[in-house]
């Protein structure tokens, strides 16, 4: 699903089942998921050596990662700060993609952050149904440390931990300067991605108010994130348009009308025909995401009936999430009421 959305990620090779009973929240059948990646080195891989005071081992690991995965940096005058800057940039761009598509990772400790800036360690994750600023997908995250709206800050903290570990190879000042690349990359890419979702050809810093204003509306009115943005492509920018389908998603329709007025004015300023804008928006706003209730339905069929056909159908749909796929439209429906009761954990 993440690969289909164009988000950097480890890939699943296979799933091996077992009759062995595993004791988690319930007694479940054991299984092993095998995932592939160019590297499984994490931020935490460097931290281990830092807390042991093993500078030589950090250098060996850094040199290996650079030579194998960042060869363009070889020969750089400030090799290790350049390496940290690039990792920070990749991480910033990755988190921007998570936020834009509405993906909550669930457990963003430093040992779950890839040195390559790819999505790593799928445990308790969730795609947003209705938009919720502080959505928590992991039922054991009682304090909301890894809530959806905390992800950018948590990633920044993780980059700072990597920078701390690399201070055994560079001055603290260089590490501090390099880690600032994270914020620049995240903010710039997030504005770019959200601008594309809104159909803006050249999103700018001044559009941030339009974006955050919409997210506040979606939050307070409990509007489905994916369905709204997919539907927004049909927005007509002409004056006097009523936008009935969209405004009916909101309890506070006057608030939506006020936002829509400013949005329409912004669209008219860029002078892009509605049809062309719709095509651009459909290419970046997915119709299909891996909602937890879809996964749960497939799981229950497999567990109770030994029927794996739903997994195959879901996989086929999620490989092409931006296409209309009219014969699969049911997978793009609003989630049923029972979906809100699903809880996931590190053993899900």
N, C-alpha and C positions, 0 to 999 in steps of 0.2 A: 504493500500500500504506500509506504513512504517513497520507495523507488519510483512508483508510478506517478507520484506527485512531484517528482524531480528534486527531492530532498536528499542530500548525501547521507548514506546509511550503510551499515553492515548488511549483508544479504543472508537469507535463509537457504541453506543447502538441503537439509532434510530434517524430518522429525521421526524419532525412533520411539515406539511405544513399548510398554512393559506391563506385565501383570503384577509387578511388585507394588504393594500398598505403601503409600507415602502419607505421613501424618502432617497435615497442614491445618487450615481452618476446619477442613473435613478430611476424611480418609479419601484419597484420590489415587488414581492409577499413576504410576511413575512414567516419566517420559524424558527424553533428552533432545533438545533442539541444537542442531549444529549450525553455527553461523560463520560466514567467511568475511574477511576484510583484508585490505592491503597490509594492515597492521592492527594489533590489539594493544599496542602501547598506550598507556593512559597518563593523565596528569599525575595520578597517584604513583605510577611507576617511578617517577622522578622524586616524589616526596619521600618514598621509603628510604632512598639513599641520603636525602637531605637530613632527615631526622637521625640517621646513623652517623652523620658527619662524613660520608664517603664521597668526597669530591671526585676522586678518580673514577668511581663507578658512574657518577652523574655524567662526567665527560665522555666516558665510553658509550653510554646510552645515547647521549645527545649526538655524538659523532655518527653513531650507527643510524639513528633516525634521519639525520640531515643527509647523509650519503645515500640512503635508500629512498627517502621520500621527499627530500627538499634539495636535490642535487644542484638546482639553479643557484643556491646560496653558497656553494663551495667557492672558496677564494675571496669571499666577502671580507672586507677589512674588519668589520665588527660582527663576526660570524654568529655568535650566540645571541646578542641582542636582535640581530636580523631574524634569526630563527624564532625567537619569542614574539617578535612583531607579527610574523606571518601566521603563527599559531593563533595569536590573539585575533587577527583579522578573520581567519577562517571560522573561528568560534563565534565571533560576532555575527557573521553572515549566516551561519547555521541557526543561531537562536532567533534571528530575524525571520527566517523561514518558518521555524516552529510557531512563532507568534502569529505570523500572517495567515497560516493555514489553520490555526487553532489546535495545535498539538501540545498536550501536556505530558512531559516525560515521567514525572512521578518521583524519581530518586536521583537527583542531580549532585551526588557527592563527587569528589574529584576523581575517584576511581571509576566513575562512569562517564568521564569526559575523554574523548579520543584526542590523541596528539595530532590527528589529521583533520579534525573539524568535521567528523561524520557522526551520525546518530548511533549510539552504542548502548547496549544493555537494555533490552526491552523487558520490563517487568510490569509494574503497575503503570500503565500509560492510558491515555484517553484523548480522543478528539472531542472538542466541545460540541454539545448539542445546542441548548440555548446558551447564549453568550453570558458568561459569568466572570467578572474580573478576577476573583480569587478562587476559581475552580480548583478543587483538590481531587485528584484521581486516586490517590493512595489512601485506603481507609485507615492506615496506621500513622499517617502524617497529621496528627491531631493539632499541631500548632500551625499548620499550613506553611511550613518552611519552603516547600517546593510547589506552592500554589502557582497557577498559571501566570498571574501578574508578577510573581517573584522571580520567574525564570531568568529574565535579563540580568537582574542584580546578582542572583546566585552564580550565574556564569561568570560575571565580572569578578566575584569573590574567588571563584575557582581559578581564573586566570592569574589572580594575584598570588594564589598559593603556588602555582607553577613558577611564577616569576620569583617568588621567595626561594624555591628550590634551586633555581638557576643562578641565584646570587653567589653560589659557590664557583661560578664560572665567569662572572661579570660584576662590575660595580653596581651597588644598589641603585644609584641614579640612573644607570642605563636600563636596568630592569624596570624601574618605575616609569621611565619614558616609554619603553616598549609596550608595557601592558595597557597604556592609554589608547593604543590602537584598537582595542576591543570596542570601546564606547563609540569611537568614530565609525568603525565598520558596522556595528549594530544599528546605530541611529540612521546612518546613511542608507543602508540596505533596507531597513524597515520602512522608512518613508518611501523608498522606491517601490517596494513590494505592495504596500498598502495603496499607493498611488495607482499602480497598475490595476489593483482590485477595484478601484473606484473609476477606472477608465481614463485616468489622467495620462496624457502623453509625456509630460515633463513635470512630474511631481516635485514640489519645492518645500523648503522648510516651513513656509507660511501655510502649507496645506495640513500641517500637523493638527491644527485646531479643528479642521473639518473632520479629520480622522478620529481624534479622541472624542469629539462631540458625538459622532455616530456610535462609537463603542459604548459611551455612557448611555445612549438611548437604547441600544441593544440590551445592555445589562439591566437597566431599570424596567424594561418591558419584557424581559425574558424571551427575546426573539432568537430563533434558531440561526446560528452564525453562518453555516454553510448554505442553507436554503436562502437566507436573505441576500447574501452576496451573489449567488447564482441568479436570483430573481432581479437584482439591481441592474443587470445588463439590459433589461427591457425598459429601463427608465427613459422617459422622453424629456429632452431638455427645453422644449418650447414653453413659452409663458402661458399660464392658464391650464396646464396639464394637472390632472387630479391624482394620478398614481394610486388608484383605488386598491389594486392588488397588494402593493407594498404597504400602504398606510394601514390596511386592515390587519397587518401583522402586529401593530402597536396598540396598546391600551391607550396611551397618550398620543392620540392622533394629531392634535395641534402642535405638539413638540416635534413630531416627525415632519409636519408641514413646514415648520420654521427651518428645520435642517435641510429639507428638500429644496427650499427656495434658494438657500446659499449654494447648495450643490449644483443646482441647475445653472446658476449664474457662473459658477466656476467652469462648468462644461461649455457653456456658450462662449466663454472667453478663449477657449482653445480651438474653436471652430472645426470640430470633427463631427462628421455626420453620425447620427445615431446608429445606423446599421454597421458602420465600420467600428465604432466604439464597442458595440455589442460583441462583435467577433473577437475583438481584443480581450474583452472582459471574460468571455467564455473560455478563453485559452489559459486564464490564470485563476479563475474561480472554479474549483472542482464541483461537479455535481454529486460525486460519490466519494465518501470517506469511510474508513473502518470504524463505524460506530460500535460501541461496546455491545449494544443489544444484537447487532448483526453477528458479531463474534460469538456471543452467548448462544444464539440460535443454532449456529453451526456446531458449537461444542456439544450442545445437548443432543443433537441428532447423531453425532459421532459416538457419544458416550452411551446413550440409551438404546440406539437402534443400530449401531455399527454402520451408519449411513454417512459416508464422507462426501456425498455429492454436493452438499451445501458449501463445503469448503472449496470445492472445485469451482462452483459458480461464483462465489465471492472473489476468489482469486482472479478469475477472468474479468469480472467487472472492475476490480480495483487496479488492474494493469492499465486501464485507459480511463482514468477518473474524470477527464475533462470533456469526453465525448458524450453526446446525448444518450446513446444506447436506449432508444425508446422501449425496446422489449424488456429492459431491466429497470424500468422507472420505479418499481416498487422499492428498490434499494435506496432510492433518494427521497423516500417519504419521511415525514416527521416521525420521530421515535414514538413508540407507544408509551403509555403511562408507566408501565412496569419497568421501563428502561432506567428511570431515575433511581430505582432501588438497587441497581447493580453496584456492587463494591468490588474493587480489585486490590490485590496486595502483591507483595514481592513473589508470591508463589502462584500468581494467576497465570 
